[in-house]
Amino acid sequence: MIAQLRVDATTNEHKAALRLLGVLPPLQGAVVTADAMFTHRDVCEQVSANGGDYILYAKDNQATLERDLRDLFAAAERGRLPPSSCGCGRRIRKRLRPATRGTGGSRCGR
């Protein structure tokens, strides 16, 4: 972990994330991970501009993003990884699909 920021109840977490990313040292070689709340173009752009890469979890309640991601990863189907994890008394299974820069199709970044 590089840094974290406590967010009070009256603060927007998305804006707090942008503020935190703005004061971090260069992220060369770092991978920023975040949940679906941070799946925003400006978060992706700020991480990339600071030299880092990102892994963000996207939920299916954003139809346009879901379509863009489906298009982006269509060419990478053979690299599927189905990891599972346990936490908070529940079992979670997520599919991770790799994509390389320039694959195209995504409006969230790269």
RAWOJO-V40632 format. One record per run of one state. SS is the DSSP state (H for helix, E for strand, C for the rest). FROM is the first residue (numbers start at 0). TO is the last residue. If there is no record, write none. Layout:
BEGIN
ss from to
SS FROM TO
SS FROM TO
END
This chain:
BEGIN
ss from to
C 0 11
H 12 22
C 23 29
E 30 33
C 34 34
H 35 37
C 38 39
H 40 48
C 49 51
E 52 55
C 56 61
H 62 78
C 79 79
E 80 86
C 87 88
E 89 95
C 96 109
END
